[in-house]
Amino acid sequence: MRVKYIVISLVTLVVGLASAAYTGWWWVTERPVPMSEPRIDYVIESGAGPKAIARTMRQAGIDIDEQQFALVARLSEKDKLLQAGAYEAVRGDTLWRLLQRMAQGDMMQTRITFVEGWDYKRIRQHLGSDVNVKQTLMETSDAELLQRLEADADHPEGLFYPDTYVFVPGTSDFDVLRRAYQAQKELLETLWAQRDPDLPLKTPYEALILASIVEKETGHSADRDRVAGVFINRLRIGMLLQTDPTVIYGMGEAYDGRIRKRDLQTDTAWNTYTRAGLPPTPIASPGKAALMATLHPEKHDFLYFVSRGDGTSEFSKNLNDHNRAVRKYILKRN
């Protein structure tokens, strides 16, 4: 009888301890963690252990116990799976849910957009103003950046593909630019291999330069192939490109929103009114449509075009017709 009593007591004790352990585990892992805000963003640095992670979370406003977090992480063997990155905690999250999110790498993501036709300066300004981007290039020269990218070009203009890039907050500005550079490089290589025959363009870089001009000169997407055809026709016969966006680019900070006659006559490396052929670099970042138009231009006899004022262009085959179009669409408005 005494042995039976002892066995029953031991079983009761074990069950009680197990029940207490389960209750304690549930209390630690499954109750909502107190938070100072409904949503809290936090960033876990590479190499941080469970205690350091819990400390970061507490500093961000998530009231989590460092010892409990570290113990649960070790007992569940998730301490070996925790991934660095940016995360979001939502009011109602439990310790277990937070731990699983970091073990699975379920990171917060954001995005940044570079618009077709933006120049390199604007891309860098936009990148530098994004609070989710880790700024590392403030003291890096353009030459050093190009070297890190292993780029063949001597100038960064046009090398970054205009698109929307999704990334984890805390990603460096260099990593975002590297993705944009690789995207432009790969696209250009692919499209160059598929180009129309007999184009007056010797290299993919020349195609990139002309595509940037097409990008800046196209106000109406339906005109893009025809605009590209005008510039291709001019290059074929050695005619000056005479395109205002290249003049503006060459003016740099001196451009105040207007082009005057003296600006067209002032020689710069990018002034296609004073210099024949293509400028030395792109003048903006062309998108895929501009590259496609440049490498597959519309075949026609047009040599001139002028804006109608509504985003579309009037195309002409000779100077007399072009001057007539200028009088109709430009001079009439002035």
C-alpha positions as CSV (number, residue, x, y, z in Angstrom):
1,M,0.0,0.0,0.0
2,R,2.8,2.4,0.9
3,V,4.6,1.7,-2.4
4,K,1.4,2.3,-4.3
5,Y,1.0,5.7,-2.4
6,I,4.5,6.7,-3.3
7,V,4.0,5.8,-7.0
8,I,0.8,7.8,-7.1
9,S,2.4,10.7,-5.4
10,L,5.4,10.7,-7.8
11,V,3.0,10.5,-10.8
12,T,1.0,13.4,-9.4
13,L,4.2,15.4,-8.9
14,V,5.4,14.7,-12.4
15,V,2.1,15.6,-13.9
16,G,2.0,18.7,-11.7
17,L,5.5,19.7,-12.7
18,A,4.7,19.0,-16.4
19,S,1.5,21.1,-16.1
20,A,3.4,23.9,-14.5
21,A,6.2,23.7,-17.1
22,Y,3.6,23.8,-19.9
23,T,1.8,26.7,-18.2
24,G,5.1,28.5,-17.8
25,W,6.1,27.9,-21.4
26,W,2.8,29.1,-22.6
27,W,3.0,32.2,-20.5
28,V,6.4,33.1,-21.8
29,T,5.9,32.2,-25.5
30,E,2.2,32.6,-26.3
31,R,1.0,35.7,-24.4
32,P,1.2,39.0,-26.4
33,V,4.4,40.9,-25.8
34,P,3.8,44.5,-24.5
35,M,4.8,47.1,-27.1
36,S,5.0,50.9,-26.9
37,E,3.5,51.4,-30.4
38,P,1.0,49.4,-32.5
39,R,3.8,48.7,-35.0
40,I,7.5,48.8,-34.3
41,D,10.4,48.4,-36.8
42,Y,13.7,47.1,-35.7
43,V,16.9,46.0,-37.4
44,I,19.0,43.0,-36.3
45,E,22.7,43.3,-37.1
46,S,24.7,40.4,-38.5
47,G,26.3,38.2,-35.9
48,A,23.9,39.3,-33.1
49,G,23.1,36.5,-30.6
50,P,19.7,36.0,-28.9
51,K,20.4,38.3,-25.9
52,A,21.7,41.1,-28.2
53,I,18.6,40.6,-30.4
54,A,16.3,40.9,-27.4
55,R,18.2,44.0,-26.2
56,T,17.7,45.6,-29.6
57,M,14.0,44.8,-29.5
58,R,13.7,46.3,-26.0
59,Q,15.4,49.5,-27.1
60,A,12.9,49.7,-30.0
61,G,10.0,49.5,-27.6
62,I,9.2,45.8,-27.5
63,D,9.0,44.8,-23.8
64,I,10.7,41.4,-24.1
65,D,12.8,39.7,-21.4
66,E,16.4,39.0,-22.6
67,Q,16.8,35.9,-20.5
68,Q,13.5,34.3,-21.5
69,F,14.0,35.1,-25.1
70,A,17.5,33.6,-25.1
71,L,16.3,30.5,-23.2
72,V,13.4,29.8,-25.5
73,A,15.6,30.4,-28.6
74,R,18.1,27.8,-27.3
75,L,15.6,25.2,-26.1
76,S,13.8,25.4,-29.5
77,E,17.2,25.4,-31.3
78,K,16.1,28.5,-33.2
79,D,19.1,30.4,-31.9
80,K,21.1,28.9,-34.8
81,L,18.5,30.1,-37.4
82,L,18.0,33.7,-36.4
83,Q,18.7,36.0,-39.4
84,A,20.0,39.5,-39.6
85,G,17.7,42.0,-41.3
86,A,14.8,44.4,-40.8
87,Y,11.7,43.2,-39.1
88,E,8.3,44.6,-38.1
89,A,6.6,43.7,-34.8
90,V,2.8,44.2,-34.5
91,R,0.8,44.6,-31.3
92,G,-0.5,41.2,-30.4
93,D,2.7,39.4,-31.5
94,T,3.9,36.7,-29.1
95,L,7.5,35.9,-28.2
96,W,7.2,32.7,-30.2
97,R,5.8,34.5,-33.3
98,L,8.6,37.1,-33.2
99,L,11.2,34.3,-32.8
100,Q,9.7,32.3,-35.7
101,R,9.7,35.4,-37.9
102,M,13.4,36.0,-37.4
103,A,14.2,32.3,-37.8
104,Q,12.4,32.1,-41.1
105,G,13.9,35.4,-42.3
106,D,10.4,36.9,-42.8
107,M,11.8,40.4,-43.1
108,M,10.2,43.7,-43.6
109,Q,10.6,45.1,-47.1
110,T,10.3,48.5,-48.7
111,R,10.9,49.8,-52.2
112,I,12.5,52.6,-54.1
113,T,11.8,53.7,-57.6
114,F,14.2,55.3,-60.2
115,V,12.1,56.9,-63.0
116,E,12.9,56.6,-66.7
117,G,14.8,59.8,-67.8
118,W,16.2,60.6,-64.4
119,D,19.9,61.5,-64.6
120,Y,22.5,60.1,-62.3
121,K,22.5,63.1,-60.0
122,R,18.8,62.8,-59.3
123,I,19.1,59.0,-58.7
124,R,21.8,59.7,-56.1
125,Q,19.7,62.4,-54.5
126,H,16.7,60.1,-54.3
127,L,18.7,57.3,-52.9
128,G,20.4,59.6,-50.4
129,S,17.1,60.9,-49.1
130,D,15.5,57.4,-48.4
131,V,15.6,56.8,-44.7
132,N,15.4,53.0,-45.3
133,V,18.7,53.0,-47.2
134,K,22.0,52.8,-45.3
135,Q,24.1,55.6,-46.6
136,T,27.7,54.4,-47.2
137,L,28.8,56.4,-50.4
138,M,28.9,59.9,-49.1
139,E,32.7,60.0,-49.3
140,T,32.9,57.8,-52.4
141,S,33.9,59.4,-55.7
142,D,32.2,58.4,-59.0
143,A,35.5,56.9,-60.1
144,E,35.7,54.8,-56.9
145,L,32.0,53.7,-57.3
146,L,32.6,52.6,-60.9
147,Q,35.7,50.7,-59.8
148,R,33.7,48.9,-57.1
149,L,31.1,48.0,-59.7
150,E,33.8,46.8,-62.1
151,A,32.2,49.0,-64.8
152,D,34.0,49.6,-68.1
153,A,32.6,53.1,-68.4
154,D,34.4,56.2,-67.2
155,H,31.2,58.0,-66.3
156,P,28.2,56.7,-64.2
157,E,25.5,58.4,-66.2
158,G,22.9,56.0,-67.8
159,L,24.4,52.9,-66.2
160,F,21.5,52.4,-63.7
161,Y,18.3,50.8,-64.9
162,P,15.2,52.9,-64.0
163,D,12.9,50.5,-62.1
164,T,11.3,49.8,-58.7
165,Y,13.6,47.9,-56.4
166,V,12.3,46.0,-53.4
167,F,14.8,45.7,-50.5
168,V,15.1,45.1,-46.8
169,P,15.4,48.4,-44.8
170,G,19.0,48.9,-43.9
171,T,20.3,47.8,-47.3
172,S,23.2,49.9,-48.3
173,D,23.1,52.5,-51.1
174,F,25.8,50.6,-52.9
175,D,23.8,47.4,-52.9
176,V,20.8,49.1,-54.4
177,L,23.0,50.8,-57.1
178,R,24.7,47.5,-57.8
179,R,21.3,45.9,-58.5
180,A,20.3,48.8,-60.8
181,Y,23.7,48.6,-62.6
182,Q,23.5,44.8,-63.1
183,A,19.9,45.1,-64.4
184,Q,20.9,47.8,-67.0
185,K,24.0,45.9,-68.0
186,E,22.2,42.6,-68.5
187,L,19.3,44.2,-70.4
188,L,21.6,46.2,-72.7
189,E,23.6,43.1,-73.5
190,T,20.5,41.1,-74.3
191,L,18.9,43.8,-76.4
192,W,22.1,44.6,-78.2
193,A,22.4,41.0,-79.3
194,Q,18.9,41.2,-80.9
195,R,19.4,44.6,-82.6
196,D,18.4,45.5,-86.1
197,P,21.2,45.0,-88.6
198,D,23.2,47.9,-90.1
199,L,22.5,50.4,-87.3
200,P,25.1,53.3,-87.2
201,L,26.0,52.3,-83.7
202,K,29.2,50.5,-83.0
203,T,28.9,49.4,-79.4
204,P,26.2,48.8,-76.7
205,Y,27.4,51.9,-75.0
206,E,26.6,54.0,-78.1
207,A,23.2,52.5,-78.0
208,L,22.8,53.5,-74.4
209,I,23.8,57.0,-75.2
210,L,21.3,57.3,-78.0
211,A,18.6,55.6,-76.0
212,S,19.0,58.2,-73.3
213,I,18.4,61.0,-75.9
214,V,15.3,59.2,-77.2
215,E,14.1,58.9,-73.6
216,K,14.4,62.6,-73.0
217,E,13.0,63.6,-76.3
218,T,9.9,61.4,-76.2
219,G,6.8,63.0,-74.7
220,H,4.4,60.5,-76.2
221,S,5.2,56.8,-76.0
222,A,3.6,56.1,-79.4
223,D,6.2,58.4,-81.0
224,R,9.2,56.7,-79.5
225,D,10.2,54.4,-82.4
226,R,9.7,57.3,-84.9
227,V,11.9,59.7,-82.8
228,A,14.6,57.0,-82.6
229,G,14.3,56.6,-86.4
230,V,15.0,60.4,-86.9
231,F,18.2,60.2,-84.9
232,I,19.3,57.0,-86.7
233,N,18.6,58.7,-90.0
234,R,20.7,61.7,-89.0
235,L,23.6,59.6,-87.8
236,R,23.5,57.7,-91.1
237,I,24.1,60.8,-93.2
238,G,26.4,62.6,-90.7
239,M,23.8,65.3,-89.8
240,L,24.0,67.0,-86.5
241,L,21.7,65.5,-83.9
242,Q,20.7,69.0,-82.7
243,T,18.8,67.8,-79.6
244,D,18.0,70.3,-76.8
245,P,18.3,67.7,-73.9
246,T,22.0,67.2,-74.7
247,V,22.6,71.0,-74.5
248,I,20.7,71.1,-71.2
249,Y,22.9,68.3,-69.8
250,G,26.1,70.1,-70.9
251,M,24.9,73.3,-69.2
252,G,24.8,71.6,-65.8
253,E,23.9,73.9,-62.9
254,A,23.8,76.9,-65.4
255,Y,20.5,75.6,-66.8
256,D,17.6,77.7,-65.3
257,G,14.7,76.2,-67.2
258,R,15.2,78.0,-70.5
259,I,17.5,77.5,-73.5
260,R,18.6,80.6,-75.3
261,K,20.3,81.0,-78.6
262,R,23.7,81.6,-77.0
263,D,23.3,78.3,-75.1
264,L,22.8,76.4,-78.4
265,Q,26.0,78.1,-79.7
266,T,28.1,77.6,-76.5
267,D,30.2,74.5,-77.1
268,T,30.3,71.7,-74.5
269,A,31.1,68.0,-74.9
270,W,27.4,67.3,-74.9
271,N,26.2,70.1,-77.3
272,T,24.9,68.3,-80.4
273,Y,24.4,71.6,-82.1
274,T,28.1,72.3,-82.1
275,R,29.5,68.7,-82.3
276,A,28.8,65.9,-84.7
277,G,27.8,62.4,-83.7
278,L,26.8,61.2,-80.3
279,P,27.8,63.0,-77.0
280,P,30.5,61.2,-74.9
281,T,28.1,59.8,-72.4
282,P,24.4,59.2,-71.9
283,I,22.4,62.1,-70.5
284,A,19.9,60.1,-68.4
285,S,18.9,56.6,-67.5
286,P,16.9,55.1,-70.4
287,G,14.2,52.5,-69.8
288,K,13.6,49.3,-71.7
289,A,11.2,51.0,-74.2
290,A,13.8,53.6,-75.2
291,L,16.4,51.0,-75.6
292,M,14.1,48.8,-77.7
293,A,13.2,51.8,-79.9
294,T,16.9,52.7,-80.4
295,L,17.8,49.2,-81.4
296,H,14.6,48.6,-83.5
297,P,13.8,52.1,-84.8
298,E,10.9,52.9,-87.2
299,K,12.2,52.9,-90.7
300,H,11.2,56.2,-92.5
301,D,12.5,59.3,-94.2
302,F,11.9,61.8,-91.5
303,L,14.8,64.0,-90.4
304,Y,13.0,66.5,-88.2
305,F,10.4,66.7,-85.5
306,V,8.9,69.4,-83.3
307,S,6.6,69.2,-80.3
308,R,2.9,70.0,-80.9
309,G,2.6,71.1,-77.3
310,D,0.4,68.2,-76.3
311,G,3.1,65.6,-75.8
312,T,3.1,64.4,-79.4
313,S,5.4,65.5,-82.2
314,E,5.1,66.6,-85.8
315,F,7.6,64.9,-88.1
316,S,9.0,66.3,-91.3
317,K,11.2,65.0,-94.1
318,N,12.8,68.3,-95.2
319,L,13.7,71.6,-93.6
320,N,11.0,73.6,-95.4
321,D,8.3,71.4,-93.9
322,H,10.0,71.5,-90.5
323,N,10.1,75.3,-90.5
324,R,6.5,75.4,-91.4
325,A,5.8,73.0,-88.4
326,V,7.9,75.3,-86.1
327,R,5.8,78.3,-87.1
328,K,2.6,76.4,-86.5
329,Y,3.4,74.8,-83.2
330,I,6.1,76.8,-81.6
331,L,6.1,80.4,-82.9
332,K,2.3,80.6,-82.7
333,R,2.5,79.8,-79.0
334,N,5.1,82.5,-78.3
